[in-house]
Structures are given as C-alpha cells and as structure tokens.
Amino acid sequence: MSETPEHAEPAEEFDLAAFMRDFEKRMGVLRGEAAPVRHLVDATSVRLVSDGGEVAVTANIAGALVDVEFLPPAAALSPIEQAGLVIETYERAADAARDRTHDIVAGFVDESARARELARRLVEEARERRAEQ
C-alpha cells in the first residue's frame, strides 16, 4: 500500500521558457559543429519555415530532426506556442523529406552511374593507347 508523507516536498514546476531557451542555445552549438559537413546535410534534408516565419525546421530523408532555428518573429510567441510551431513545422518537413527520398537517392545513383561510365571509358582509352604503342 502506498502512502504519501504528511510533509511531502512539492514537485518542482517545469520551466518551459527556460527549456526552450536552452534548446535554442544547444541547436546553435550543434549548427556550428555541423558547419564543415553542412553540404551533406543539405543534400539529404528539407528545410521548411513555419507559415508565420517564426521557426525554420530541417528534417532528413529518414525523418530525423536535423535543425531548429528560431527566427525573429518567434520572440513574440510564448514558449508553448514556439514548441507547437516547432512540432507542426517538423512534421511537415519530415513528410516533405520522405517524399523527396526517391529523388535524392536517384540523384546519388545517377551520379554514381555517370562516374562508373566515365571510369570505364577512361580505362578503355588507356588500353587502346597501350595497344597502339
């Protein structure tokens, strides 16, 4: 049987505003760390901005959250409104990224096929030159 002590400590209240500030700060740090490989992230991701321009969210073709950026209009919103926009925009970005998967993968495969064809031609030309010598 579970009993509650008479003078139990009240549960600490969750500070959503502080959480959102910390989240924004951590995303900025991650964005900086990812800068050297940003071109790879961009090639396999979709970035969408919320309808009101408050947040920009990036999701990759696996549907994973890659980046969240709070834009100037976000300052006028409460933390709960910001969080709601992040979730809503993320869902749209993830759907768009998944829809682009075929196109993105096809681009990589096409590049690979072109590279293989070029390599094959170069090898043939080298063999022909060697045979002529």
ChimeraX attribute file (.defattr): number of C-alpha atoms within 10 A of each C-alpha:
attribute: neighborCount
match mode: 1-to-1
recipient: residues
	/A:1	2
	/A:2	4
	/A:3	5
	/A:4	6
	/A:5	7
	/A:6	6
	/A:7	6
	/A:8	7
	/A:9	7
	/A:10	6
	/A:11	6
	/A:12	6
	/A:13	6
	/A:14	8
	/A:15	9
	/A:16	13
	/A:17	14
	/A:18	11
	/A:19	12
	/A:20	16
	/A:21	11
	/A:22	12
	/A:23	13
	/A:24	16
	/A:25	13
	/A:26	13
	/A:27	16
	/A:28	16
	/A:29	11
	/A:30	13
	/A:31	16
	/A:32	11
	/A:33	11
	/A:34	15
	/A:35	11
	/A:36	10
	/A:37	9
	/A:38	12
	/A:39	11
	/A:40	11
	/A:41	18
	/A:42	14
	/A:43	13
	/A:44	18
	/A:45	27
	/A:46	24
	/A:47	20
	/A:48	21
	/A:49	21
	/A:50	17
	/A:51	10
	/A:52	10
	/A:53	14
	/A:54	19
	/A:55	22
	/A:56	20
	/A:57	25
	/A:58	24
	/A:59	28
	/A:60	24
	/A:61	23
	/A:62	13
	/A:63	18
	/A:64	14
	/A:65	16
	/A:66	20
	/A:67	20
	/A:68	23
	/A:69	18
	/A:70	18
	/A:71	14
	/A:72	10
	/A:73	11
	/A:74	17
	/A:75	11
	/A:76	10
	/A:77	12
	/A:78	13
	/A:79	18
	/A:80	12
	/A:81	12
	/A:82	19
	/A:83	16
	/A:84	12
	/A:85	23
	/A:86	21
	/A:87	13
	/A:88	13
	/A:89	23
	/A:90	28
	/A:91	17
	/A:92	20
	/A:93	27
	/A:94	25
	/A:95	17
	/A:96	19
	/A:97	24
	/A:98	20
	/A:99	13
	/A:100	17
	/A:101	16
	/A:102	11
	/A:103	12
	/A:104	17
	/A:105	13
	/A:106	12
	/A:107	13
	/A:108	12
	/A:109	12
	/A:110	12
	/A:111	12
	/A:112	12
	/A:113	12
	/A:114	12
	/A:115	12
	/A:116	12
	/A:117	12
	/A:118	12
	/A:119	12
	/A:120	12
	/A:121	12
	/A:122	12
	/A:123	12
	/A:124	12
	/A:125	12
	/A:126	12
	/A:127	11
	/A:128	11
	/A:129	10
	/A:130	9
	/A:131	8
	/A:132	7
	/A:133	5
